[in-house]
Amino acid sequence: MPYNRMAAATMKACHSITSCMPMHYVLKWQPFRIDALGLVTMIGSEQINAVVGRLVTSRYTEYLPLVGAFILAGNQFTEAISGFELYNLHARIKTTDLAGWFQRWCLAQDFNRASHIVSWTIQDERETLWRARLDTLLASIIGIVANGALVALTVLQGDWWGLANAISMIFSVLVRVYLTNQNRAALDALADKHADADKKVDDRVRFLVLLNDGKLVTMNATPDLIRDCFVDKPVPPNKRLYNITRSIGWIAFTAHVISIGMSNLATQLVTIFLIIVPTVLTIFRVGCDESLIGSRLKATITSEQCSEKRMDTYINLRLSETEER
């Protein structure tokens, strides 16, 4: 049959091309097999959700693949976490609806039960511009070298499933970078609105944040900054493109889950290494400046020399009669 002969000829041609690859012998190296390898892409997704969602930039792993790419595609890293409370002592307002990035940032800090104070200020863009550019350049170089090495390995082997796996990982990285940068840009825009008010020391007010693990943290910032940055959720500037990018992220994640299981063993091992190492570094926040969220919002954390009893925190606040009520 013509169709069968054509298919056989195509397969023969592909095999002939693959056999000419410099590392074709690696394709035959199969001392053992790894089944259900796609599950590796989902393990540790909860930790990645907590770490990436706090919107702090990493100078090492920003452009490297991580587990749990579906967390980014599903926009779960921006969702609020239950159990938090914010008390604005100046406006006498209590709310449990806080921005997801703020909740995740608080959980990532090593706060004591009741003795930490966080002062929020807005950085001058010129002070952080060159540092941000250097960090982006370093992260880009690391990402290009690491991802490029995996692409080169698959091409030299003639492992076309492995090539599809490598390309899907690159797309997942680009999707993550775009989504997180859009949320950082939204937060920077909100902070920029209150840059002038932030310079007035007298306008700063105190507020309390009760974490979902029972820790109580004292903070201070300008009133409008509290509402816009810590309570309201940042809205990405280009919502339509943001959603399109999320769709691309789902496609890339699906392609990654399928192709990694079809790749040869050497590609699978290198892929696991390339995903797990950056994931561990990201979870332990290596190369991250926890005091800078986005490029404008600055957090200065100090610790009081007192017991961790909540009563002592209330006493140190020196509340007025109205604030106590």
VMD Tcl script that draws the C-alpha trace (Angstrom):
set ca {
  {0.00 0.00 0.00}
  {1.37 3.46 -0.96}
  {0.59 4.94 2.46}
  {2.45 2.20 4.34}
  {5.43 2.44 2.03}
  {5.55 6.22 2.50}
  {5.35 5.89 6.31}
  {8.11 3.28 6.29}
  {10.28 5.49 4.13}
  {9.71 8.43 6.48}
  {10.64 6.36 9.54}
  {13.74 5.06 7.76}
  {14.80 8.60 6.86}
  {14.29 9.79 10.45}
  {16.30 6.87 11.79}
  {19.06 7.61 9.30}
  {19.20 11.26 10.41}
  {19.19 10.33 14.09}
  {21.95 7.77 13.59}
  {24.22 10.53 12.31}
  {23.96 12.52 15.56}
  {27.25 12.79 17.54}
  {25.68 11.34 20.73}
  {23.29 8.86 19.15}
  {24.74 6.08 21.33}
  {23.29 7.80 24.42}
  {19.80 7.01 23.12}
  {20.51 3.29 23.61}
  {21.67 3.74 27.22}
  {18.73 2.38 29.25}
  {20.03 0.60 32.38}
  {16.69 1.35 34.09}
  {13.37 3.07 33.41}
  {11.48 5.82 35.20}
  {7.69 5.48 35.07}
  {5.16 8.25 35.74}
  {7.92 10.85 35.47}
  {5.34 13.56 34.82}
  {4.51 13.46 38.55}
  {7.90 15.07 39.22}
  {6.62 18.29 37.68}
  {3.91 18.53 40.39}
  {5.87 17.58 43.52}
  {6.71 20.63 45.63}
  {4.13 22.85 43.92}
  {2.76 24.09 47.27}
  {6.19 25.40 48.31}
  {6.69 27.07 44.93}
  {3.28 28.70 45.27}
  {4.35 30.18 48.61}
  {7.77 31.34 47.45}
  {7.10 32.68 43.95}
  {3.88 34.38 45.04}
  {5.69 36.76 47.41}
  {7.03 38.61 44.31}
  {10.67 38.82 45.44}
  {13.22 38.59 42.62}
  {15.94 35.92 42.61}
  {19.24 36.83 40.98}
  {20.06 33.16 40.30}
  {16.89 31.16 39.55}
  {14.64 33.77 37.91}
  {15.12 32.20 34.44}
  {15.49 28.56 35.47}
  {12.70 25.93 35.35}
  {10.86 25.05 38.55}
  {8.36 22.39 39.53}
  {4.66 23.24 39.65}
  {4.41 25.24 36.44}
  {0.62 24.75 36.59}
  {0.58 26.92 39.73}
  {1.63 29.86 37.59}
  {-0.63 29.01 34.67}
  {-3.58 28.69 37.04}
  {-2.73 32.04 38.67}
  {-2.89 30.31 42.06}
  {0.23 32.15 43.24}
  {-1.83 35.38 43.50}
  {-4.79 34.00 45.45}
  {-5.40 35.04 49.05}
  {-4.76 32.69 51.99}
  {-7.34 32.34 54.72}
  {-6.64 32.98 58.39}
  {-4.98 36.41 58.17}
  {-6.22 39.60 59.85}
  {-5.10 43.22 59.54}
  {-5.90 45.85 62.17}
  {-5.48 49.47 61.07}
  {-5.22 51.24 64.40}
  {-5.39 54.71 62.85}
  {-8.58 54.16 60.85}
  {-10.02 51.66 63.38}
  {-10.57 49.08 60.64}
  {-10.17 45.31 60.70}
  {-10.06 43.20 57.53}
  {-9.35 39.58 56.69}
  {-9.09 40.22 52.95}
  {-5.39 40.82 52.28}
  {-3.28 40.74 49.11}
  {-1.90 37.26 48.37}
  {1.68 38.46 47.82}
  {1.67 40.20 51.22}
  {0.46 37.08 53.01}
  {3.10 34.91 51.34}
  {5.84 37.44 52.10}
  {4.87 37.48 55.80}
  {4.92 33.68 55.98}
  {8.37 33.58 54.37}
  {9.90 35.79 57.09}
  {11.28 34.37 60.33}
  {9.00 36.37 62.61}
  {8.84 35.67 66.32}
  {5.53 35.35 68.11}
  {5.17 39.05 68.83}
  {8.44 41.03 68.86}
  {9.08 42.12 65.24}
  {8.35 45.51 63.69}
  {8.25 46.10 59.93}
  {8.56 49.60 58.48}
  {7.41 49.98 54.88}
  {8.93 52.66 52.67}
  {9.08 53.38 48.95}
  {12.48 53.23 47.28}
  {13.59 55.79 44.73}
  {13.55 54.04 41.34}
  {17.04 55.34 40.57}
  {18.43 53.60 43.66}
  {17.30 50.15 42.52}
  {17.56 50.48 38.72}
  {21.17 49.40 38.20}
  {20.97 46.66 40.78}
  {17.84 45.28 39.15}
  {19.53 45.34 35.74}
  {22.60 43.49 37.02}
  {20.45 40.88 38.75}
  {18.39 40.39 35.57}
  {21.56 40.08 33.46}
  {23.06 37.47 35.80}
  {19.82 35.47 35.98}
  {19.45 35.64 32.19}
  {22.96 34.33 31.57}
  {22.43 31.44 33.99}
  {19.08 30.62 32.37}
  {20.43 30.74 28.81}
  {23.40 28.49 29.67}
  {21.35 25.93 31.61}
  {18.39 25.70 29.24}
  {20.64 25.92 26.18}
  {22.72 22.99 27.45}
  {19.61 20.81 27.67}
  {18.52 21.79 24.15}
  {22.01 21.03 22.78}
  {22.06 17.66 24.55}
  {18.77 16.55 23.01}
  {19.75 17.71 19.51}
  {23.12 15.95 19.64}
  {21.39 12.74 20.69}
  {18.65 13.03 18.11}
  {16.15 12.80 20.99}
  {13.24 14.72 19.48}
  {10.91 14.03 22.39}
  {13.64 15.39 24.63}
  {13.85 18.49 22.42}
  {10.10 19.01 22.81}
  {10.56 18.62 26.57}
  {13.34 21.24 26.64}
  {11.36 23.73 24.55}
  {8.25 23.31 26.72}
  {10.38 24.02 29.81}
  {11.71 27.20 28.22}
  {8.18 28.37 27.46}
  {7.14 27.62 31.06}
  {10.03 29.76 32.32}
  {9.10 32.65 30.03}
  {5.47 32.41 31.12}
  {6.47 32.50 34.80}
  {8.76 35.48 34.27}
  {6.06 37.42 32.43}
  {3.30 36.69 34.97}
  {5.42 37.54 38.01}
  {6.80 40.69 36.36}
  {3.28 41.85 35.54}
  {2.27 41.49 39.18}
  {5.44 43.27 40.30}
  {4.75 46.08 37.82}
  {1.23 46.46 39.21}
  {2.61 46.65 42.75}
  {5.29 49.14 41.69}
  {2.64 51.36 40.09}
  {0.61 51.37 43.30}
  {3.68 52.19 45.38}
  {4.70 54.94 42.96}
  {1.38 56.71 43.55}
  {2.28 57.20 47.21}
  {5.98 58.04 46.82}
  {5.47 61.69 47.81}
  {3.31 60.89 50.84}
  {5.85 58.32 51.99}
  {8.47 61.05 52.54}
  {6.34 62.66 55.25}
  {7.28 60.91 58.47}
  {4.34 62.36 60.42}
  {1.82 60.68 58.12}
  {2.90 57.14 58.98}
  {0.50 55.00 60.99}
  {0.75 51.68 62.79}
  {-1.12 48.53 61.93}
  {-1.10 44.95 63.20}
  {-1.03 41.82 61.07}
  {-2.16 38.52 62.58}
  {-0.74 35.61 60.58}
  {-2.57 32.34 60.10}
  {-0.04 30.62 62.38}
  {-0.91 32.91 65.31}
  {2.07 35.28 65.04}
  {1.35 38.98 65.52}
  {3.52 41.52 63.66}
  {3.56 45.28 64.16}
  {3.99 47.34 60.99}
  {3.89 50.98 59.95}
  {3.27 52.70 56.62}
  {1.26 55.55 55.12}
  {-2.54 55.03 55.29}
  {-3.12 54.91 51.52}
  {-0.23 52.48 51.06}
  {-1.86 50.07 53.51}
  {-5.05 49.99 51.50}
  {-3.59 49.91 47.99}
  {-0.64 47.54 48.46}
  {-1.43 45.30 51.43}
  {-5.19 44.95 51.24}
  {-6.09 45.35 47.56}
  {-4.82 42.74 45.11}
  {-2.46 44.11 42.40}
  {-4.09 44.10 38.95}
  {-1.71 43.38 36.01}
  {-1.55 46.27 33.49}
  {-2.51 44.20 30.43}
  {-5.17 41.75 31.60}
  {-5.91 40.30 28.14}
  {-2.27 39.51 27.33}
  {-1.89 38.21 30.87}
  {-4.66 35.63 30.31}
  {-3.26 34.66 26.90}
  {0.12 34.04 28.52}
  {-1.54 31.87 31.15}
  {-3.07 29.77 28.33}
  {0.37 29.34 26.79}
  {1.59 28.26 30.21}
  {-1.03 25.48 30.37}
  {-0.03 24.26 26.89}
  {3.66 24.27 27.83}
  {2.97 22.40 31.07}
  {0.93 19.73 29.26}
  {3.62 19.32 26.61}
  {6.26 19.03 29.34}
  {4.36 16.32 31.25}
  {3.93 14.26 28.06}
  {7.34 14.75 26.46}
  {9.45 14.18 29.57}
  {8.08 10.64 29.88}
  {8.83 9.94 26.21}
  {12.40 11.27 26.35}
  {15.40 8.99 26.67}
  {16.88 8.29 30.10}
  {19.86 10.67 29.85}
  {17.53 13.56 28.96}
  {15.20 12.65 31.81}
  {18.01 12.66 34.37}
  {19.38 16.00 33.19}
  {15.86 17.45 33.17}
  {15.21 16.31 36.75}
  {18.52 17.85 37.84}
  {17.76 21.09 36.02}
  {14.36 21.37 37.71}
  {15.10 20.14 41.23}
  {18.25 22.18 41.92}
  {16.69 25.60 41.05}
  {13.54 24.58 42.93}
  {15.51 23.87 46.11}
  {17.47 27.12 45.74}
  {14.22 29.04 45.22}
  {12.48 27.47 48.22}
  {15.46 28.35 50.43}
  {15.41 31.86 48.90}
  {19.04 31.79 47.77}
  {19.93 35.01 45.95}
  {16.80 36.84 47.13}
  {16.60 40.23 48.83}
  {13.62 39.79 51.14}
  {13.56 43.50 51.96}
  {12.68 44.54 48.39}
  {9.37 43.51 46.82}
  {9.15 44.41 43.15}
  {11.45 47.39 42.60}
  {9.89 50.06 44.85}
  {8.46 48.57 48.05}
  {11.06 48.34 50.82}
  {10.64 46.51 54.14}
  {12.88 47.21 57.12}
  {12.54 44.58 59.84}
  {13.61 45.28 63.42}
  {13.26 43.17 66.54}
  {12.35 44.44 69.99}
  {14.07 43.09 73.07}
  {10.98 41.82 74.83}
  {9.14 38.62 75.54}
  {7.01 37.01 72.88}
  {3.79 37.49 74.80}
  {1.11 39.30 72.83}
  {0.30 41.44 75.87}
  {3.80 42.97 75.73}
  {3.25 43.87 72.10}
  {0.09 45.78 72.98}
  {1.91 47.60 75.80}
  {4.80 48.63 73.52}
  {2.34 50.10 71.02}
  {1.35 52.77 73.57}
  {-2.20 52.77 72.27}
  {-4.60 55.60 72.90}
  {-7.91 54.88 74.64}
  {-9.71 54.87 71.28}
  {-7.17 52.52 69.71}
  {-7.41 50.14 72.66}
  {-11.17 49.87 72.20}
}
mol new
graphics top color blue
foreach p $ca { graphics top sphere $p radius 0.5 }
foreach p [lrange $ca 0 end-1] q [lrange $ca 1 end] { graphics top cylinder $p $q radius 0.2 }
display resetview
